[in-house]
Amino acid sequence: MMRKLMLWGAAVALAFGSTAGVASVVVVKSLGPSAKSYPPGKTLPETAKIILQGGDVITVIGPSSAQTLRGPGNFDAKQVALSSAAGQRGRFGALRAAEIAHNPSIWDIDVGSGGKVCVNSASTVQLWRADSEAATTVQIRSADGKSQELSWAAGDAMASWPAAVPIRNGTSYQIEWPGTGERSSLDVVTVSNPPADLVGAAQVLIENGCQKQLDLLVESAGKGK
């Protein structure tokens, strides 16, 4: 259930931003013979034709949803973008801002998932946990040896990153669960003024290699159709 809430909040919060000045669609995933022609991160203006061969499968994000296109076939980028906008009400438009505020953002850290992670503000980073039933404490360590405990009370899913272990761009951090031996490693990329729209956010995540957040964004936006 909490995972679903995260998916809703991540995409919805982004979707309420402006899409002015961005490309109509951006490729986020690409498989098949035409993958080289449509690599992840490629932006397509509304005048572009997307020409796919048999076996091609590409996923694109438009202004308010993601779509997967399968070849063979020719697709208008403008039509994809318009279809994306038409799906806005089903996923995003029906929610009020007050409902969104309680859900995590795509820029928050999933404490149980390691790897490269993009954050939008080093001073307001939030950590999210999937299982919030019981109280939990973890130990956070930075590459320079600083460490600090971080605790969640029972029922809490979010906690603020400890100020005693400052977040710095390009720095690695270890998160350890005392008593279990479990740990995850985070490589942090800080993003200044991240785009508030789906297309811009996808581009930033692709450029910085934050694949898990990109996958979450695509999964969220895909439910907008």
N, C-alpha and C positions, 0 to 999 in steps of 0.2 A: 504493500500500500504506500509506504513512504517513498519507494522508488518511483511509483507513478506520480506522486505529488512533485517529486523533483523534476520529472520530465515535463510536467505541466508548467511549473514555474520557470524553468530554464528557457523554454521557447516562448512562452507568453510574455515574459518580461522584455525579451528582445523584440518581439513583434510589435510592441507598442511604440517603438522608436520610429524616426523618420527614415524613409528609404530613398529620399531625394539624392540624386547625384551618384548613385551606385549603379553597377551593371545590372541588367535585367535578371540574369541568372549566373551562378558560378558552379562549376563542376566540383563535386566533392568525392565521388568515387567513380572508377572507370575500369571495366574489364572487357576483354575481347580484342578483335583485330584492330579496332579504331582507338584503342586506349592511348596510343601515342599522340593522336590528334586531339584527344580530349583529356589531358592529364588533370589530376586534382589541382584546383586553384585557377584553372582557366576560366576567364570571365567571357561571357557572350552577350553582346548588345542585342536589343530586341529585333534587329534586322538580320541576325544570323540564322543560318539553316544548320540544323544538327542532323548530319547524315550518318546513319548507322548501318553496319553490315550485319549479316546473320551471326549470332553469337555475341554481339555487343550488348553490354548492360552498363549504363551509366546513370548515376544519381546526381541530380542538380537541385540546388536550393534557389527559390525565387523569393519575392518580397515577403511571403508569409507562409510558405510551406515547401516541403521537399517532394520531388517526384523521381521515380525510377523509370527510365526509358529503355526499351528493349528493341534491338534490331531484328530483321532489317526494317528500315523505314526512314522517312525524312520528317523532321519535326521543326516547327518554327519556334525560335526562342521567345518571340513575342507571345505566342499562344501558350507556351509553358508558363510565362510570367503572369498572363491574364488568368490562367487556370489556378495558379498559386494564389492570386489575390482573391479569386472567387471563393476559395476554400477558407478564407480568413474567419468568417463568422462561425463555421462549424467547430473550430478549434480555439480561436483566440477571442473573437468578438463577443462571445457569449459570457465571458468572464469579466467580472468587475475588478478594478485595480485593488480594491480592498481584499479580494480573495487571493490575488497574486502576491501581496506583500508578505504573506506568511510562508511562502515557499522559497526554497533555495534558488540561487542564481546559477547560471552556467559557469560563472567565474568562481564559485565556491569550490573547496577541495573536498573530494570524497576520501575520507580518512582510510578507508579500506582498500583503496586502489592506488597503486604506485605508478611510477613513470613520470613523463614530462607533463607539467600542469601549468596553464596560463592563469595568472591572477591579475585583476585590474587595479588593485590598490594595495600596496604593501602594508598600509596602516589599518585596513579594515577587512582583512582576510578572515573568512569563516570556514570552519571545518564541519562537514556533515557526516553523520553516521547512519547506516541503514537500519540498524537495530537499536532503538532507543528505549527499549523496555526497562533495562536495568542500568544502574549507575556504572560508569566506566571511567578509568583513568589510564592515560597513555603517557609515555615519555617521548618528548621531541628533542632530537639532537641535530645540531648543524655541523657542517664540515669543519668548522673552526673550534669544535669542542664544547660549545655552549649547549646547555640542556635545560629543560623545564617540563614539569608535569602539567598536564591539561586534563581537566575532569568534566564529565557530563553528569548531571543529576538524572535520576530515573525519569523517563518521559521526555527528556530534552534531546533533540536531534542535532542542534547547532551549538557551536562554541567558537569563541574568538581565538585567533592565533595568539599565543603568548608573546607579550612585548619583550620578554627577557631573551627571546631567540628571534632577532629581527630577520625579516624576509628580505633577501637581496637577490637581484636578478642573476641568474646563472648559477645559483648555489644549490647544493644537494642537502636534503634533510632526511633523517631516519625517524620513523614513528614506530615505537615499540610498545607492545602490550605486556606489562609486567605480569609474571606468573604463567604466561602461556608460551613465551618465546617467539610469538608472531611479530613480524615487522614488515614495514613497507618503506620503500625509498622514493622520495620525491625530488625531481629536478625542476626548479621553479623558474618560470619566465614571467617577468612583470610587463604588463601591457598598459601603456598610458592612454587614457581616453579611448577605451575600446568602442567600436561602433555599436550603436543601439539597434541596428537592423540585422536580420538573419543573414543576408548576403555578405555584409561587411564583417560580421562576427565569424562566419565560416572562413572567409579569406584570412583573417588574423590567426585563427586556429591552425589552418593549413600551413601558413608561412612559418609558424613557430613550432610545428610538429606536435601539437597538443591533440593527439589522435583520439584519445578516449573522450575528451570533451566534444570533439567534432562528431564522434559516433553518437553521443548523447543528443547533440543538437539535431542531427539528421533524424534520429529516432523520434524526437519530440515533434519536429516540424513535419515529418511524414504523416503524423496523425491529424494534420491540419486539412487534409484533402477531403 
